[in-house]
Amino acid sequence: MARRFNHVAFVASPTVEAQAALGALKNRYGNVEPEDADVIVALGGDGLMLRTLHRFMSTSKPIYGMNKGTVGFLMNEFREDDLFERLEASERSVAHPLLMVAWDVRGMSHTARAINEVSMLRQTYQAAKLRVSIDNQVRLSELIADGILVATPAGSTAYNLSVDGPILPLAAPLLALTPISAFRPRHWRGALLPDYAKIQIEVLDPEERPVSAVADHTEFRDISRVHASMDRSIDLVMLHDPGHSLDERILREQFGY
């Protein structure tokens, strides 16, 4: 039976451990340029995985990560043996990024995509004042907080979880809208939105209370408003060993292990 994956391109973080693994795997399995590869194997931690997904976002190439970092939530266990067998047995997880369009106080627009979350953050000691609309209907006329974020299911266990946002199963057709250190309304804990929702967030006092907008690791400063929505035109394909899918890891996270 023909294999799904015959040509592998390896990428790795610059750490000593990841670079050593890169050399060993290249010697053992060969290496091709990414454009000629059937699959990208990423060696590092979750940061490297996110950068690799961003780098190959427009290609739909599957990414198989092996942990040579710290947490490695998105990664498989590192083993040097049986790489092609593991790739053939792997299961696909498909996610879509968020599309963020942000306008700054000068009227310039900026576009970026996020795999984990789009966040808006205060730039100074003063809390941000924000107005939140969903599908052009105002739902929160004023939020005073350190900021707010919109998380995908894939990103719900990242920054979103650290600010007490909900964990979303990967297949859930939802987005998490989560405040960051809300002052008013003090007891508002956020909302679960359908993943087709169009989210608009306006900065009410951008000159006195400047706010930045961040899509994963891409930041724009002095922002006046942001639109965020899921971009279904892009498939992000991750491969995981059987029993260690992203769905399974998200489920485990909800039970604290």
MOLIN-V199448 format. One record per residue. RES is the residue in three letters. PHI is phi in degrees with one decimal (NA if undefined). PSI is psi as a letter, one per 30 degrees, with the letter a starting at -180 (* if undefined). Layout:
((RES | PHI | PSI) (RES | PHI | PSI))
This chain:
((MET | NA | k) (ALA | -67.9 | k) (ARG | -82.1 | l) (ARG | -72.9 | e) (PHE | -125.4 | j) (ASN | -119.7 | f) (HIS | -125.2 | k) (VAL | -115.0 | k) (ALA | -111.7 | k) (PHE | -99.1 | k) (VAL | -130.9 | l) (ALA | -149.3 | l) (SER | -71.2 | l) (PRO | -80.6 | g) (THR | -67.5 | l) (VAL | -60.0 | e) (GLU | -64.9 | e) (ALA | -68.1 | e) (GLN | -68.2 | e) (ALA | -64.6 | e) (ALA | -63.9 | e) (LEU | -58.9 | e) (GLY | -62.3 | e) (ALA | -65.3 | e) (LEU | -71.8 | e) (LYS | -60.6 | e) (ASN | -63.4 | e) (ARG | -84.8 | e) (TYR | -117.8 | f) (GLY | 79.0 | l) (ASN | -157.2 | k) (VAL | -121.2 | l) (GLU | -67.6 | k) (PRO | -53.6 | e) (GLU | -67.4 | f) (ASP | -100.8 | g) (ALA | -89.0 | k) (ASP | -85.3 | f) (VAL | -153.7 | k) (ILE | -104.6 | k) (VAL | -106.0 | j) (ALA | -105.7 | k) (LEU | -114.0 | j) (GLY | 162.2 | b) (GLY | -109.8 | a) (ASP | -64.1 | e) (GLY | -62.1 | e) (LEU | -64.8 | e) (MET | -62.5 | e) (LEU | -63.2 | e) (ARG | -62.9 | e) (THR | -68.1 | e) (LEU | -61.4 | e) (HIS | -65.6 | e) (ARG | -60.6 | e) (PHE | -107.6 | g) (MET | -59.1 | e) (SER | -85.4 | f) (THR | -101.3 | f) (SER | 62.5 | g) (LYS | -69.8 | k) (PRO | -69.8 | k) (ILE | -117.0 | k) (TYR | -114.5 | j) (GLY | -97.1 | k) (MET | -123.6 | k) (ASN | -74.7 | j) (LYS | -130.4 | h) (GLY | -121.2 | b) (THR | -105.9 | d) (VAL | -71.4 | e) (GLY | 68.1 | h) (PHE | -60.3 | e) (LEU | -88.9 | f) (MET | -106.2 | l) (ASN | -90.6 | l) (GLU | -62.5 | k) (PHE | -78.5 | k) (ARG | -145.5 | k) (GLU | -80.5 | f) (ASP | -83.3 | l) (ASP | 58.4 | h) (LEU | -60.8 | e) (PHE | -65.8 | e) (GLU | -65.9 | e) (ARG | -66.3 | e) (LEU | -63.4 | e) (GLU | -65.2 | e) (ALA | -85.1 | f) (SER | -68.8 | l) (GLU | -110.7 | k) (ARG | -88.3 | k) (SER | -120.5 | k) (VAL | -115.7 | k) (ALA | -128.2 | l) (HIS | -123.7 | k) (PRO | -82.6 | l) (LEU | -89.0 | k) (LEU | -100.0 | k) (MET | -111.9 | k) (VAL | -118.2 | k) (ALA | -121.5 | k) (TRP | -111.7 | k) (ASP | -90.9 | l) (VAL | -67.9 | f) (ARG | -91.9 | f) (GLY | 89.3 | g) (MET | -78.5 | k) (SER | -98.9 | k) (HIS | -136.4 | k) (THR | -123.1 | k) (ALA | -155.3 | l) (ARG | -117.5 | l) (ALA | -130.9 | k) (ILE | -88.5 | e) (ASN | -91.3 | d) (GLU | -158.8 | l) (VAL | -104.7 | k) (SER | -130.0 | l) (MET | -121.0 | k) (LEU | -132.5 | k) (ARG | -65.2 | k) (GLN | -97.3 | f) (THR | -128.9 | a) (TYR | -68.1 | f) (GLN | -86.5 | k) (ALA | -64.3 | l) (ALA | -80.0 | k) (LYS | -114.5 | j) (LEU | -129.9 | k) (ARG | -114.4 | k) (VAL | -113.0 | k) (SER | -123.1 | k) (ILE | -121.5 | k) (ASP | 52.0 | h) (ASN | 69.7 | g) (GLN | -113.7 | k) (VAL | -65.8 | k) (ARG | -110.0 | f) (LEU | -142.2 | j) (SER | -71.3 | f) (GLU | -153.2 | k) (LEU | -114.7 | k) (ILE | -105.1 | j) (ALA | -163.8 | l) (ASP | -69.6 | f) (GLY | 163.1 | a) (ILE | -155.3 | l) (LEU | -140.0 | l) (VAL | -117.6 | j) (ALA | -113.7 | k) (THR | -79.6 | l) (PRO | -55.7 | e) (ALA | -63.4 | e) (GLY | -96.5 | g) (SER | -68.0 | f) (THR | -94.6 | g) (ALA | -98.9 | b) (TYR | -55.4 | e) (ASN | -54.8 | e) (LEU | -67.2 | e) (SER | -68.6 | f) (VAL | -106.3 | g) (ASP | 68.6 | g) (GLY | -79.2 | l) (PRO | -78.2 | k) (ILE | -85.2 | k) (LEU | -112.0 | k) (PRO | -57.8 | k) (LEU | -58.5 | e) (ALA | -84.5 | f) (ALA | -68.3 | k) (PRO | -81.8 | h) (LEU | -134.6 | l) (LEU | -125.2 | k) (ALA | -101.8 | k) (LEU | -106.7 | j) (THR | -129.4 | k) (PRO | -75.4 | l) (ILE | -112.8 | j) (SER | 50.8 | i) (ALA | -68.8 | k) (PHE | -98.2 | e) (ARG | -141.3 | k) (PRO | -64.2 | k) (ARG | -62.3 | e) (HIS | -100.9 | g) (TRP | -77.1 | k) (ARG | -108.9 | g) (GLY | 108.5 | a) (ALA | -150.5 | l) (LEU | -99.7 | k) (LEU | -118.9 | k) (PRO | -62.3 | k) (ASP | -73.7 | f) (TYR | -95.9 | g) (ALA | -66.9 | k) (LYS | -103.3 | j) (ILE | -105.0 | k) (GLN | -122.3 | k) (ILE | -126.9 | k) (GLU | -108.5 | k) (VAL | -86.0 | k) (LEU | -78.6 | f) (ASP | -138.4 | i) (PRO | -66.6 | f) (GLU | -78.3 | e) (GLU | -84.0 | f) (ARG | -126.9 | i) (PRO | -65.6 | k) (VAL | -133.2 | k) (SER | -104.3 | l) (ALA | -120.2 | k) (VAL | -130.5 | k) (ALA | -111.1 | j) (ASP | 53.9 | c) (HIS | -109.2 | g) (THR | -104.1 | j) (GLU | -116.3 | k) (PHE | -125.8 | k) (ARG | -109.0 | l) (ASP | 55.9 | h) (ILE | -94.6 | k) (SER | -103.5 | e) (ARG | -161.2 | l) (VAL | -138.6 | k) (HIS | -115.3 | k) (ALA | -136.4 | k) (SER | -158.7 | l) (MET | -75.9 | k) (ASP | -99.8 | j) (ARG | -78.3 | f) (SER | -76.1 | f) (ILE | -119.4 | k) (ASP | -102.2 | k) (LEU | -105.5 | j) (VAL | -106.4 | j) (MET | -114.5 | k) (LEU | -109.8 | k) (HIS | -134.7 | k) (ASP | -61.6 | k) (PRO | -54.9 | k) (GLY | 83.5 | f) (HIS | -130.4 | h) (SER | -66.9 | l) (LEU | -63.3 | e) (ASP | -58.5 | e) (GLU | -64.4 | e) (ARG | -67.2 | e) (ILE | -64.7 | e) (LEU | -64.1 | e) (ARG | -61.5 | e) (GLU | -60.3 | e) (GLN | -69.6 | f) (PHE | -103.7 | g) (GLY | 79.5 | g) (TYR | -143.5 | *))
